[in-house]
Amino acid sequence: MGFIEFLDKGFESAVKTALGMGKERLSHKDVARLDSILICASANMYLQVPWQSESGAFIIHKPGLCFNVLSSEHGLWKSDLRHFSHLKALYLYAETTDLSFLCDFTKLSELHVVDSRHKDWSFLGELLNLRCLFVQNASLQDLWVLGELAIKQEEIAARSSDPFLWSHKLEFVRLIHCGIQNMSPLAELKWLAELDLSHNEISDFSSVLDLPLYSLTLRYNRLSDLSFIARDRWHLNYLDLRHNQIKDISPLVHLVNLSKLYVGHNPITDYSVLNQMPIQRHDVDSYNPRRKRG
């Protein structure tokens, strides 16, 4: 049996507690019982993890181990994570500088990274099972790596007879405070269901309108002109465009199945187009008060 030598005794203790073990040494077989880990930097951080987003489509599984870095010895938990390359879900809610080791975490289906100074995100292209990606407060401006990942996932599915490979494609993406200007590479994500690019520098989202998106959130961006929505789209159900510079929302009439719309904190004066849409939840006081407001 191969035993593991942990560099961070605080992290080792947390692993043993999660596995219900005592003083016995940890083996590779032992740690294989954990398939998801949350690393956080404060007691309150756990409560901020988006187990379910506002739109209701972004559902995340709770982790088998929650480790607070305040319990770490010398911050060496980052080195010890290499023993967990079998994980299906990893939630890094503590500051990191080097994420290159994640290229070996090829079984990941869910990855959250918050407060990272890492610059080279090419490792994402190796995570062929990735289904859910959440990055916040990081420099992830070049999204081509996600487009390339989606192409690889499509190629693998095309060569396989496994009818369940659809579940190994990138479906949920949230990239917040990442300095993104160009979202066109995301057009390759043919299975994308929910996308949140809030707090970026986006002025156009035409590139994703033909995707099977259920939910799109673009709060706090640089949107002003929606005229690129020039023909009917049938997929989008939830749209959040709050805190932009939008004046004219008449092009939204082409989103024929939109039922939830949030456009507050924009310089909009005419909301009459909403009377032509199947809106059920919204944040517009002057629009049909008999309908539900979210």
C-alpha positions as CSV (number, residue, x, y, z in Angstrom):
1,M,0.0,0.0,0.0
2,G,1.5,3.4,-1.0
3,F,1.4,5.9,1.8
4,I,1.4,9.6,1.3
5,E,3.8,12.0,2.9
6,F,2.0,15.3,3.4
7,L,4.0,18.5,3.7
8,D,1.2,20.4,5.3
9,K,0.1,18.7,8.6
10,G,-2.9,21.0,8.9
11,F,-4.2,19.9,5.5
12,E,-3.4,16.2,6.4
13,S,-5.4,16.5,9.6
14,A,-8.4,18.0,7.7
15,V,-8.2,15.1,5.2
16,K,-8.2,12.5,8.0
17,T,-11.2,14.2,9.7
18,A,-13.2,14.2,6.4
19,L,-12.4,10.5,6.0
20,G,-13.2,9.6,9.6
21,M,-9.6,8.4,10.3
22,G,-7.4,8.8,13.3
23,K,-3.6,8.7,13.6
24,E,-3.1,6.0,10.9
25,R,-1.2,7.1,7.8
26,L,-3.0,8.1,4.7
27,S,-2.7,6.0,1.6
28,H,-3.5,6.7,-2.1
29,K,-6.5,4.4,-1.6
30,D,-7.7,6.5,1.3
31,V,-7.6,9.9,-0.5
32,A,-9.2,8.3,-3.5
33,R,-12.4,8.3,-1.5
34,L,-12.6,12.1,-1.7
35,D,-13.9,13.3,-5.1
36,S,-14.4,17.0,-4.2
37,I,-12.5,19.5,-2.2
38,L,-13.1,23.1,-1.1
39,I,-10.2,25.3,-0.1
40,C,-11.3,28.6,1.5
41,A,-9.6,31.5,3.2
42,S,-12.2,32.5,5.8
43,A,-15.0,31.0,7.8
44,N,-17.5,33.0,5.8
45,M,-16.1,32.0,2.4
46,Y,-18.0,28.7,2.4
47,L,-21.3,30.5,2.4
48,Q,-20.3,32.5,-0.7
49,V,-19.7,29.5,-2.9
50,P,-22.5,29.6,-5.5
51,W,-24.0,26.2,-5.0
52,Q,-26.9,27.5,-7.0
53,S,-26.9,30.8,-8.9
54,E,-29.7,33.3,-9.2
55,S,-30.8,31.9,-12.5
56,G,-31.3,28.5,-11.1
57,A,-29.3,26.6,-13.8
58,F,-25.9,26.6,-12.2
59,I,-26.1,23.8,-9.7
60,I,-23.0,22.6,-7.9
61,H,-22.3,19.6,-5.7
62,K,-21.1,20.2,-2.1
63,P,-17.6,19.2,-1.4
64,G,-16.5,16.1,0.6
65,L,-13.6,18.1,2.3
66,C,-13.7,21.8,3.4
67,F,-10.2,23.1,4.3
68,N,-9.6,26.6,5.7
69,V,-6.1,27.8,4.9
70,L,-6.0,29.5,8.3
71,S,-5.4,25.9,9.6
72,S,-2.5,25.4,7.2
73,E,1.1,24.9,8.3
74,H,3.4,27.1,6.2
75,G,0.9,27.3,3.3
76,L,2.1,23.9,1.9
77,W,-1.4,22.7,1.2
78,K,-0.9,23.8,-2.4
79,S,1.9,21.2,-2.8
80,D,-0.2,18.5,-1.2
81,L,-3.1,19.0,-3.6
82,R,-1.0,17.1,-6.2
83,H,-2.1,13.9,-4.4
84,F,-5.7,14.6,-5.5
85,S,-5.5,14.6,-9.3
86,H,-8.4,12.1,-9.3
87,L,-10.9,14.8,-8.1
88,K,-14.1,15.4,-10.0
89,A,-14.6,18.8,-8.3
90,L,-12.2,21.4,-6.9
91,Y,-13.2,24.7,-5.4
92,L,-10.3,27.1,-4.8
93,Y,-11.6,30.0,-2.8
94,A,-8.2,31.0,-1.5
95,E,-5.5,33.1,-3.2
96,T,-3.2,31.2,-5.6
97,T,-0.3,32.1,-7.9
98,D,0.4,28.9,-9.8
99,L,-2.3,26.6,-11.1
100,S,-0.2,24.8,-13.7
101,F,-0.5,21.5,-11.6
102,L,-4.1,21.4,-12.6
103,C,-3.1,20.0,-16.0
104,D,-3.0,16.6,-14.4
105,F,-6.5,16.9,-12.9
106,T,-8.1,15.5,-16.1
107,K,-11.1,14.0,-14.3
108,L,-12.4,17.4,-13.1
109,S,-15.9,18.1,-14.1
110,E,-16.2,21.2,-11.9
111,L,-13.6,23.9,-11.2
112,H,-13.9,27.1,-9.2
113,V,-11.0,29.5,-8.9
114,V,-11.3,32.8,-7.0
115,D,-8.5,35.3,-6.4
116,S,-5.8,33.9,-8.5
117,R,-2.7,35.7,-9.9
118,H,-2.1,32.8,-12.3
119,K,-1.5,34.1,-15.9
120,D,-1.3,31.0,-18.2
121,W,-4.7,29.3,-18.4
122,S,-3.7,26.8,-21.1
123,F,-4.1,23.9,-18.6
124,L,-7.8,24.3,-19.1
125,G,-7.4,22.7,-22.5
126,E,-6.4,19.5,-20.8
127,L,-9.5,19.2,-18.7
128,L,-11.6,17.2,-21.2
129,N,-14.3,16.3,-18.7
130,L,-14.9,19.8,-17.5
131,R,-18.6,20.7,-17.4
132,C,-18.6,23.7,-15.0
133,L,-16.1,26.5,-14.8
134,F,-16.2,29.4,-12.4
135,V,-13.4,32.0,-12.2
136,Q,-13.5,35.3,-10.3
137,N,-10.9,38.0,-9.7
138,A,-8.4,36.7,-12.1
139,S,-6.7,37.6,-15.4
140,L,-8.5,35.3,-17.9
141,Q,-8.9,37.6,-20.8
142,D,-8.1,35.2,-23.7
143,L,-11.0,32.8,-24.0
144,W,-9.6,30.9,-27.0
145,V,-8.5,28.1,-24.6
146,L,-12.2,27.4,-23.8
147,G,-13.0,27.4,-27.5
148,E,-10.3,24.9,-28.1
149,L,-11.4,22.8,-25.2
150,A,-14.9,22.7,-26.6
151,I,-13.6,21.5,-29.9
152,K,-11.6,18.7,-28.3
153,Q,-14.7,17.6,-26.3
154,E,-16.8,17.5,-29.5
155,E,-14.1,15.5,-31.3
156,I,-14.0,12.9,-28.5
157,A,-17.8,12.6,-28.5
158,A,-17.9,12.2,-32.2
159,R,-15.4,9.2,-32.0
160,S,-17.2,7.5,-29.2
161,S,-20.3,5.3,-29.1
162,D,-21.0,6.4,-25.5
163,P,-24.5,8.1,-25.5
164,F,-23.7,9.8,-22.2
165,L,-20.7,11.8,-23.4
166,W,-22.9,14.9,-23.7
167,S,-22.4,15.2,-20.0
168,H,-18.7,15.8,-20.4
169,K,-19.0,19.0,-22.3
170,L,-18.7,22.6,-21.0
171,E,-22.2,23.7,-20.1
172,F,-21.9,26.2,-17.2
173,V,-19.4,29.1,-17.3
174,R,-19.0,32.0,-14.9
175,L,-16.0,34.4,-15.4
176,I,-16.4,37.4,-13.2
177,H,-13.9,40.3,-12.8
178,C,-11.6,38.7,-15.4
179,G,-10.9,41.7,-17.7
180,I,-12.7,40.1,-20.7
181,Q,-13.4,42.2,-23.8
182,N,-13.9,39.6,-26.5
183,M,-16.3,36.7,-25.9
184,S,-16.4,35.4,-29.5
185,P,-14.3,32.2,-28.8
186,L,-17.2,31.0,-26.7
187,A,-19.2,30.5,-29.9
188,E,-17.5,27.1,-30.0
189,L,-19.2,26.0,-26.8
190,K,-22.1,24.3,-28.5
191,W,-23.6,22.8,-25.3
192,L,-23.4,26.0,-23.2
193,A,-26.5,26.4,-21.1
194,E,-25.5,29.1,-18.6
195,L,-23.1,32.0,-19.1
196,D,-22.2,34.7,-16.6
197,L,-19.6,37.3,-17.6
198,S,-20.5,40.0,-15.1
199,H,-18.0,42.7,-14.2
200,N,-16.0,42.6,-17.4
201,E,-15.5,45.0,-20.4
202,I,-17.9,43.4,-23.0
203,S,-19.8,45.6,-25.5
204,D,-21.3,42.9,-27.8
205,F,-22.6,39.4,-27.1
206,S,-23.8,38.5,-30.7
207,S,-21.3,35.6,-30.8
208,V,-23.2,33.6,-28.3
209,L,-26.8,34.2,-29.5
210,D,-26.9,31.0,-31.6
211,L,-25.8,28.8,-28.7
212,P,-28.5,26.8,-26.7
213,L,-28.1,29.3,-23.8
214,Y,-30.8,29.1,-21.2
215,S,-29.3,31.9,-19.0
216,L,-27.1,34.8,-19.8
217,T,-25.8,37.3,-17.3
218,L,-23.8,40.4,-18.3
219,R,-24.1,42.8,-15.4
220,Y,-21.6,45.6,-15.0
221,N,-20.2,45.6,-18.6
222,R,-20.0,48.1,-21.4
223,L,-23.2,47.3,-23.3
224,S,-24.9,50.2,-25.0
225,D,-26.2,49.0,-28.4
226,L,-28.4,45.9,-28.8
227,S,-29.1,46.3,-32.5
228,F,-27.0,43.1,-33.3
229,I,-30.1,41.1,-32.0
230,A,-31.7,41.4,-35.5
231,R,-33.5,38.0,-35.8
232,D,-35.5,35.7,-33.7
233,R,-33.7,33.4,-31.2
234,W,-35.5,30.7,-29.3
235,H,-33.3,29.4,-26.5
236,L,-32.7,32.2,-24.0
237,N,-35.0,32.2,-21.0
238,Y,-33.1,34.3,-18.5
239,L,-31.3,37.6,-19.3
240,D,-29.6,40.0,-16.8
241,L,-28.2,43.2,-18.3
242,R,-28.2,45.4,-15.2
243,H,-25.7,48.1,-14.8
244,N,-24.8,48.8,-18.4
245,Q,-25.3,51.9,-20.7
246,I,-28.3,50.5,-22.7
247,K,-30.9,53.0,-23.9
248,D,-32.9,51.1,-26.5
249,I,-34.2,47.6,-25.6
250,S,-36.5,47.2,-28.6
251,P,-34.2,44.5,-30.2
252,L,-35.0,42.2,-27.2
253,V,-38.3,41.4,-29.0
254,H,-36.4,38.9,-31.0
255,L,-35.7,36.8,-27.9
256,V,-39.0,35.1,-28.3
257,N,-38.9,32.8,-25.3
258,L,-37.4,35.2,-22.8
259,S,-39.4,35.0,-19.5
260,K,-37.0,36.5,-17.0
261,L,-35.4,39.9,-17.8
262,Y,-33.4,42.3,-15.6
263,V,-32.4,45.6,-17.1
264,G,-32.2,47.9,-14.1
265,H,-29.6,50.7,-13.8
266,N,-29.6,51.4,-17.5
267,P,-30.7,54.8,-19.1
268,I,-33.8,53.2,-20.6
269,T,-36.9,55.4,-21.1
270,D,-39.1,53.3,-23.3
271,Y,-40.2,49.8,-22.0
272,S,-43.1,49.4,-24.4
273,V,-41.5,46.5,-26.2
274,L,-41.9,44.3,-23.1
275,N,-45.7,44.2,-23.9
276,Q,-44.8,42.1,-26.9
277,M,-42.7,39.6,-24.9
278,P,-43.6,36.7,-22.7
279,I,-41.9,38.2,-19.6
280,Q,-42.9,36.7,-16.3
281,R,-40.2,38.0,-13.9
282,H,-38.5,41.4,-14.3
283,D,-37.3,44.5,-12.4
284,V,-39.2,47.1,-14.3
285,D,-41.7,48.9,-12.1
286,S,-43.7,50.4,-14.9
287,Y,-44.2,47.1,-16.8
288,N,-47.6,45.3,-16.3
289,P,-47.8,45.2,-12.5
290,R,-50.1,42.2,-12.7
291,R,-47.2,40.0,-13.6
292,K,-44.7,38.7,-11.1
293,R,-41.7,40.7,-10.3
294,G,-38.4,39.0,-9.4
